[in-house]
Every structure is written in C-alpha cells, then in structure tokens.
Amino acid sequence: MRPAAPLPVVIVGGLHADARRRAVARLLADVPGSVVLHHDLATAAAGTVVRTVRDAGGILAAGETPLVNDCACCALREDLVPELRRLADDGRTRLAVVELWDSVEPKAMAEVVVAGGLTVTGVITAVDPALLLPYLGNGDDLADTGLAAAATDQRTVADTFARQLEYAPVLAVLDSPEADDEDHELLAQLHPTARRVPLPGGHPGDSAGPAPGAALVRAALAGFDVEAAAAAQHPACALLPAEADSHGVSTLVWHRRRPFHPERLYAALEDLTCAAARSRGRFWLADKPDVLLHWDAAGGALCVESVGPWLASLPDAAWEMVPPVRRAAAALDWHPEHGDCCQHLVFTSPGLDRDGLERLLESCLLTDAEYAAGRAAWKRLPPAFDTLLEV
C-alpha cells in the first residue's frame, strides 16, 4: 500500500487583516478539502490563546491553549505542530492553511512547522498596497496598538510589517481602489523578487469573489525552502533590492569599501533613518573592523546589531563551518585588501533625496588621512555605537 502523501501546509500572514482574510477565503474556496487553522492571540490578556479550525462552510472545531511563560506566541508554537499533525493523521484534509494572527511573523512559524516534520509548500503575505506606506511609517510599539505577542514584545508596527513583507516569496496583493501607481511601485521595489498574485477586493465577510484563484493555489503549493528563505534575510547574504526609480519611488543602493567613522555616522543616524520609508543592509565601522553590523530601519526607528564576524576576519579553517550560501555571497563581493568588509545599504522611499542621502553617507566615511592611518588607529576611535550594540 502506497504511503499517504505529506499534508501540504501554506502559511498566510500579514498585518493587513482584511487582505489576509481575503487570501484565506480564496484558498478555502478553490481547494476542496482545505481547512484553515488560526490561533487568535487577542485573548492573551485572559491567559489563553483561542484556536479555531474551519473550512469554507464554517468552524469545524475550537479550543483554547494556555500561555507559555506569559507568551502568546510561545503558546502558538507549542500548539501549532500537534494540531497540524492531527489534521494530517485525519486523512481528509487536502491543504492546511495556517492563518497567522496579525503581528506573528511567518519566518518563525515556517521554521517551527518544518522542524516538526511537516511540509511547508508556501508562505504568503497578504498586502493592501494602499496601506503599505502608512504601515511602513508607523513607529508605534505593537504593545501600544494591542498587537504584542508577549509581555516582552518590543517590536514596532513598521519593522514587523517590513519583515512579514520581505520574508514571503509570494505576496497576495489586494485589488484596492485606494491604491495608486506609487503604492504598487513601492511594493515592487521593496520586494522585487516576490511573486505578486492579484487578490480580488471586497469586504472580508463577502464571498471570495468570482475571479478564479488558480494563481494563488499554484503559489500555495509551489514549494518552500526554509533554509534558503532564512539566508535571503541574513545581512551577510541578503537578497537586497536593486537600483530603481519609477512613479515617484526610488531605491538607492549604496556600496563602498571604506569603513564609517563611528562618531560621524552616529551623529547622522536620525537623518539617515528618516531619509527613507525603508532601509536595510550591512555596514562596517572603523573602530570594530572585524564585526559585521546589520542596519534595519522602518517607521523612523533604527535597529543596529552585530551579526558576527566578517569572513575576512576568520581563519581559513573556520570557513568550513560557514554556510555555503554565505561563502558564495562573500566570494562574489570579495576585495583583495578588505575581503567581504564593506558598506551595502539600500534605501527605498517615495520622494527619496538621492543626492542628499549620498552626500550624507559619504561624509560619514573615513577621510583619506584617517583611512591611511590603518586599522590600529581605527580601533582607537571613540566607540560611539557601544550603547546601541549593548557592548
């Protein structure tokens, strides 16, 4: 007897709840035998997370799971895989749609599902393009908007939405009458490699609409590589947007081989952070020449963190412990003197002042005299970023 095929699991997420529900309704309508599993974290204040399982006809089952360590998202992690396994063992489900609660990020959940021995065939973030800029510009803490997934959740609306958007290889794009060419161009520049699938509009309570959802179903079943998706987000080898300028939206890719002066860059952080709706990449500080630093900005807030050493600072023997994708990325960008150490920052925004931004960035680099002084002198420069990096 042939063993049963693995249950395909598609993850649908995004802070744009109306678009997300529309995408889920489309999948339920177009895949007979599909069900959606959803954990509502809005009840976390009462100490539980509410779980529902439903098909196109309505709710099939409901239950509660207690918080884990006062964390609703942790409860979701604990409960998700057993529920999916139950659906797989039942044998009647053709597609399991995991609809994430608003602020839950797809990366963590995809990795949990795969680690549990299940098969993720697609990750989709649903987007209303008319809401793209308002969400990217929202620097409010999730806790202040009722969207925190744990008592210790310090994320903002903007950075959470940016990660939801950029992780998914498929974007279900709501056909919103309020969206204009600038909105669609901003979406295309923020995530140029994403497959964008049109999503019929309407109210969430309406039917999924008359338009066929074959494209969304194909995207949900196309296959998904968790390791490749994680590598595409890692600062050392991230697949960052390319240069672009259209419909009033620009993307500036700034790449240099000279390190930043820590004090001058620190003094310019506010202007650089507010210069674009979204900026990200990797950068190199003169006083920490061996450390690869991550730049991640949205909503007027910047997160800077160390993500380990540049490969150039590692002994040859240590290279075998580095993932092949990172070695390949470093080899493509290798400099005979500095190896993979560099500045690679990308700024995307409507109305971007490209010339002013480039001048500001250039002014933060080491001068010719500072550069010529060498690494020993660089390391003696004031450590302006120690507070940000919690050194």
C-alpha positions in Angstrom: 0.0 0.0 0.0 1.4 3.4 -1.0 2.0 5.7 2.0 -0.1 8.8 2.1 1.4 12.0 0.7 2.5 14.6 3.2 -0.1 17.1 4.1 0.8 20.4 2.4 0.9 23.4 4.7 0.7 27.0 3.5 1.3 29.9 5.8 -0.7 33.1 5.2 0.2 36.2 7.3 0.3 39.9 7.4 -0.8 42.9 9.4 -3.3 43.8 6.7 -6.1 41.7 8.2 -8.7 42.3 5.5 -6.3 41.3 2.7 -5.1 38.3 4.8 -8.7 37.0 5.3 -9.5 37.5 1.6 -6.5 35.4 0.7 -7.5 32.6 3.1 -11.1 32.7 1.8 -9.8 32.4 -1.7 -7.8 29.3 -0.9 -10.6 27.7 1.0 -13.0 28.3 -1.9 -10.6 26.9 -4.6 -9.1 23.9 -2.8 -11.7 21.3 -1.9 -10.9 19.6 1.4 -8.8 22.6 2.6 -9.1 23.9 6.2 -7.6 26.9 8.0 -6.0 26.7 11.4 -5.9 30.0 13.2 -4.7 31.0 16.7 -6.2 34.2 18.0 -3.7 35.9 20.2 -6.1 38.8 21.1 -7.3 36.8 24.1 -3.8 36.6 25.6 -4.6 39.1 28.4 -7.1 36.5 29.7 -4.3 33.9 29.8 -5.2 31.8 26.8 -4.9 31.6 23.0 -8.1 30.6 21.1 -7.6 28.0 18.4 -10.2 27.5 15.5 -10.2 25.1 12.6 -12.6 25.9 9.8 -13.4 25.1 6.2 -15.3 27.1 3.6 -18.5 26.2 5.4 -17.6 27.5 8.9 -15.9 26.4 12.1 -15.2 22.7 12.5 -13.5 22.8 15.9 -12.5 25.3 18.5 -10.4 25.2 21.7 -8.0 27.1 24.0 -4.4 26.6 24.9 -2.8 28.3 27.9 0.0 30.9 27.6 3.6 29.5 27.8 5.8 31.7 30.0 3.3 34.5 29.7 3.9 34.5 26.0 1.0 34.0 23.5 3.4 33.4 20.6 5.1 30.7 22.6 1.7 29.0 23.1 1.1 29.2 19.4 4.5 27.5 18.7 3.6 24.7 21.2 0.2 24.1 19.8 0.7 24.5 16.1 2.5 21.3 15.2 0.3 18.9 17.2 -2.8 20.4 15.5 -1.3 20.1 12.1 -0.3 16.5 12.8 -3.9 15.8 13.9 -5.1 17.2 10.6 -2.6 15.1 8.7 -3.5 11.9 10.5 -7.2 12.5 9.9 -6.5 11.9 6.2 -9.3 14.1 4.9 -7.5 17.4 4.7 -6.0 18.2 1.3 -4.4 21.5 2.3 -3.8 23.1 5.7 -3.8 26.8 5.7 -2.2 28.4 8.7 -3.6 31.9 9.1 -1.2 33.8 11.3 -2.5 36.4 13.8 -1.8 40.0 12.9 1.7 40.5 14.3 3.0 36.9 14.1 5.9 36.7 11.7 6.0 33.9 9.1 9.7 33.1 9.4 9.4 31.7 13.0 6.3 29.8 12.2 7.6 28.3 9.0 10.7 27.1 10.9 8.5 25.6 13.6 6.4 23.7 11.2 9.4 22.3 9.3 11.2 21.4 12.5 8.0 19.4 13.4 8.5 17.2 10.4 5.7 18.8 8.3 5.9 20.1 4.8 5.5 23.9 4.1 4.6 24.3 0.5 4.2 28.1 0.5 4.5 31.3 2.6 2.2 34.1 1.5 1.9 37.6 2.9 -1.3 39.4 2.1 -0.9 43.1 1.3 -3.3 46.1 0.7 -1.0 48.4 -1.3 -3.0 51.4 -0.2 -1.8 50.7 3.4 1.8 50.0 2.5 3.2 53.4 3.3 1.1 54.1 6.4 2.3 50.8 8.0 5.9 51.3 7.0 5.7 54.7 8.6 4.1 53.6 11.8 6.7 53.6 14.5 4.3 52.7 17.3 5.1 49.8 19.5 2.9 46.7 19.0 2.2 46.8 22.7 0.6 50.3 22.3 -1.7 49.1 19.5 -2.8 45.9 21.2 -0.8 43.7 18.8 2.0 42.5 21.1 2.6 38.7 21.1 4.2 38.7 24.5 4.6 40.9 27.5 8.3 41.5 26.5 7.4 42.2 22.8 9.3 45.4 21.9 8.7 45.3 18.1 7.1 48.2 16.3 4.3 48.1 13.7 6.7 49.2 10.9 9.6 46.7 11.5 7.1 43.8 12.0 5.3 44.6 8.8 8.6 45.0 6.9 9.8 41.5 7.9 6.4 40.0 7.1 6.6 41.5 3.6 10.2 40.7 2.8 10.3 37.1 4.0 7.4 35.8 1.9 8.3 34.7 -1.7 4.6 35.3 -2.6 2.6 38.5 -2.0 -1.2 38.3 -2.3 -2.0 41.9 -3.4 -5.4 43.2 -2.7 -7.2 44.9 -5.6 -7.7 48.1 -3.6 -9.3 51.1 -5.4 -7.5 53.4 -3.0 -4.0 52.2 -4.2 -2.3 54.2 -6.9 0.8 53.7 -9.1 3.1 54.9 -6.4 1.8 52.4 -4.0 2.3 49.5 -6.4 5.7 50.7 -7.4 6.8 51.0 -3.7 5.7 47.4 -3.2 7.6 46.2 -6.3 10.8 48.0 -5.2 10.6 46.8 -1.6 10.4 43.1 -2.7 11.3 42.9 -6.4 11.8 39.1 -6.4 8.4 38.3 -4.9 5.7 36.7 -6.9 2.7 39.1 -6.8 -0.7 37.4 -7.1 -3.7 39.7 -7.6 -6.4 39.3 -4.9 -10.0 40.3 -5.6 -11.2 43.1 -3.4 -14.4 43.4 -1.3 -15.3 43.1 2.3 -13.9 40.2 4.3 -17.3 38.9 5.0 -18.2 38.6 1.3 -17.7 35.5 -0.8 -14.2 35.1 -2.1 -15.3 36.6 -5.4 -15.9 35.3 -8.9 -12.3 35.6 -10.2 -10.5 32.2 -10.3 -7.9 31.7 -7.7 -5.7 29.3 -9.6 -2.6 31.5 -9.4 -2.9 31.8 -5.6 -3.4 28.0 -5.3 -0.3 27.4 -7.5 1.7 29.7 -5.3 0.5 28.0 -2.2 1.7 24.6 -3.5 4.8 25.7 -5.3 7.2 24.6 -2.6 9.2 26.5 0.0 12.8 26.2 1.2 13.1 27.3 4.9 16.9 27.5 4.8 17.0 29.5 1.6 14.4 31.9 2.9 16.5 32.5 6.1 19.6 33.0 4.0 17.8 35.6 1.9 17.2 37.6 5.0 20.6 37.3 6.7 22.5 40.6 6.5 25.7 38.9 5.2 24.0 37.4 2.1 20.6 39.1 1.9 18.9 39.4 -1.4 18.5 43.2 -1.2 16.6 45.4 -3.7 18.3 46.8 -6.7 18.6 50.4 -8.0 15.2 51.7 -9.3 13.4 55.0 -9.9 9.8 55.0 -11.2 6.4 56.6 -10.4 8.0 58.8 -7.8 9.6 55.9 -5.9 13.3 55.4 -5.7 15.7 52.8 -4.4 19.3 53.8 -3.7 21.9 51.1 -3.4 25.0 52.5 -1.7 28.1 50.3 -1.8 31.5 51.4 -0.6 34.8 49.8 0.6 35.8 52.3 3.2 34.7 52.0 6.8 32.5 54.5 8.6 33.9 56.9 11.2 31.8 55.9 14.3 31.2 59.4 15.7 30.2 60.9 12.4 27.9 58.1 11.5 26.3 58.1 14.9 25.6 61.9 14.6 23.9 61.3 11.2 21.7 58.4 12.4 18.5 60.3 12.8 18.7 61.9 9.4 19.7 58.6 7.7 16.9 56.7 9.5 14.2 59.3 8.4 15.5 59.7 4.9 13.5 56.7 3.6 10.4 54.6 4.3 12.6 51.6 4.5 16.4 51.0 4.6 18.4 47.9 5.4 21.7 46.2 4.7 25.1 45.7 6.3 27.8 48.1 7.3 31.4 48.4 8.6 32.6 50.6 11.5 36.3 51.6 11.7 36.6 51.0 15.4 35.1 47.5 15.0 36.7 46.4 11.7 36.1 42.7 12.3 32.4 42.9 13.1 29.6 42.7 10.5 26.8 45.1 11.5 23.1 44.9 10.5 21.2 48.1 9.5 17.4 47.7 9.7 15.2 50.8 9.7 11.5 51.5 9.2 8.9 53.8 10.7 11.6 56.3 11.7 13.3 53.8 14.0 16.6 52.0 13.5 17.8 48.7 14.8 21.6 48.1 14.7 23.0 44.8 15.8 26.2 42.7 15.4 25.7 39.5 13.4 29.1 38.1 13.9 32.4 38.4 12.1 33.1 39.3 8.5 34.5 36.3 6.8 37.7 38.2 6.1 38.4 38.2 9.8 38.1 34.4 10.2 41.0 31.9 9.9 40.8 29.7 6.8 39.9 26.6 8.9 36.7 28.3 10.2 35.3 28.8 6.7 34.1 25.2 6.6 31.7 26.0 9.4 30.1 28.8 7.4 27.0 28.0 5.2 27.9 27.7 1.5 25.4 30.4 0.6 27.3 32.9 2.7 30.7 31.8 1.3 29.3 32.3 -2.2 28.0 35.7 -1.4 31.3 36.8 0.0 33.2 35.4 -3.0 31.1 37.5 -5.4 31.8 40.6 -3.4 35.5 40.0 -2.4 38.0 42.8 -2.3 41.8 41.9 -2.4 42.5 44.1 0.6 39.3 44.1 2.7 37.7 40.8 1.7 33.9 41.0 2.3 34.1 44.0 4.6 32.0 46.8 3.0 29.1 49.1 3.2 26.0 47.8 1.4 22.9 49.8 2.4 19.7 50.1 0.4 17.1 53.0 0.9 13.6 52.8 -0.7 11.0 55.5 -0.5 8.7 57.8 -2.4 10.4 61.2 -2.9 13.8 60.0 -1.9 16.5 62.7 -2.0 19.1 60.5 -3.6 21.8 63.2 -3.9 21.4 64.5 -0.4 21.4 61.0 1.0 24.6 60.0 -0.8 26.4 63.2 0.3 25.4 62.5 3.9 26.6 58.8 3.7 29.9 59.8 2.1 30.5 62.4 4.8 30.4 59.6 7.4 33.2 57.6 5.8 36.8 57.8 7.0 38.7 60.7 5.3 41.8 59.8 3.3 44.1 60.7 6.2 42.0 58.6 8.7 41.9 55.7 6.3 45.7 55.8 5.7 46.3 55.6 9.4 45.4 51.9 9.3 43.5 49.5 11.5 45.4 50.0 14.7 44.4 53.7 14.6 40.9 52.9 13.6 40.3 50.8 16.7 41.3 53.8 18.9 38.4 55.9 17.5 35.6 56.7 20.0 33.3 53.7 20.3 30.1 55.7 19.6 28.0 52.6 18.9 28.7 50.7 22.1 25.4 51.8 23.7 23.3 50.8 20.6 25.1 47.5 20.4 24.9 46.9 24.2 28.7 46.3 24.4 
